[in-house]
Amino acid sequence: MSIAKDHKVNEQIRVRQIRLIGAEGEQIGIIDTRDAGAMAREQNLDLVMVSPQAVPPVCKLMDYGRFRFEEQQNEKETRKRARSQEVKAIKFRVKIDDNDFKTKTNHVRRFLDEGHKVKVTIMFRGRERTHPELGERILLRVAETLADVGAPESNPSMMGMDMNIIMTPKAAPKKVVGRPEGGVSAAGDSGPTENGSVEAGAPEASLQGAPEAAPQADVPAGAVIPA
C-alpha cells in the first residue's frame, strides 16, 4: 500500500472512527480511534493514517520511524538509478573537421564509460537536408570508433530535421580471478609464448626424455675401482 509523505500519526489523528490495518497487513476493521491508539501503544508501534480520503479513513499499525528511514533509502536509490540511466546528448555537424570529431567522440566515450546512454545527433543545415547519407556516414563512423565501449541500439534514423542514433554502454569485461600476472602458474611454469608453444620453467622439465642413471652397487671401503 502506498503511503503519502505527509502523514497524520498517533495524536494527530482527530477523527472518531477509522478502518484499521494490523502491522502484518491483516484487516482489523472499523474501530474507535482511541482503541486503535491503545493497540498501537501496547505493541510499541505507531498509528499512521495511510488513506485520509477513505470513509472512514484507513490507518495502519507500524514502526513509523523505521518506515520513514526505509522510504528515504528507497528515494535515494531511485534518484541514483535515474542519474545512471540518464540519456546524454552530443550534437555533430555534417561538415565537421577531424579535431572536432575527435573531441566530441571522446565526450561520448566518457559518458559511455560512466554507464550513460548517449544520443548522438547530426544537425543538417540548408541544402544538407537533401543529403542524409552524409549524416548517416558520420553516425556510423562514431559507432565504429566507439565499438569497444558501446553499441548503437538501432540504425540511424531521421527525427524531424535531425538524424540520430542511441549509443548504449557495453558491459564491463569480467576479470579473470586467480591467474597470476604474466601468465605464470603457481608451479613456476611460464605461460604460452607468442607462437603458442609453452616454454619449460622448472629445471627438471629440461631433463625429460633423458635416460635414468643406472644405480651403483655398494663399494667396500679401500677397494680400487678399475678405470
Secondary structure, 3 states (H helix, E strand, C coil): CCCCCCCCEHHHCCCCEEEEECCCCCEEEEEEHHHHHHHHHHCCCEEEEEECCCCCCEEEEECHHHHHHHHHHHHHHHHHHHHHCCEEEEEEECCCCHHHHHHHHHHHHHHHHCCCEEEEEEECCHHHHHCHHHHHHHHHHHHHHCCCCEEECCCCEEECCEEEEEEEECCCCCCCCCCCHHHCCCCCCCCECCCCCECCCCHHHHHCCCCCCCCCCCCCCCCCCCC
